[in-house]
Amino acid sequence: MTTDIEIISQLESHRLWIETIGEQGEKLGIDEIDLRNVDLSQYSLDQAYITACWHKLKSQRYPFIFIHQLLYLQI
């Protein structure tokens, strides 16, 4: 089971990966994670690999993901 703190750490690492063009951090890849308690509005999901994750979207940034389950997202 992945905690919200671990998810946020992964999101921060993905942000660094984007900002440094892959030099630092890690590309986000998550599967079957409950994101309903995580505010994604401050994180870029560009090039993230997300499958079967539950989320109640709190962000205007990705309004097209306003569904209960993210089956696949790779931006």
Sequence and secondary structure as in RCSB ss.txt:
>XXXX:A:sequence
MTTDIEIISQLESHRLWIETIGEQGEKLGIDEIDLRNVDLSQYSLDQAYITACWHKLKSQRYPFIFIHQLLYLQI
>XXXX:A:secstr
   HHHHHHHHHHHHHHHHTTTSSS   EEES B TT  GGGS  TT EEEEEE     SSSGGG SSEEEEE  
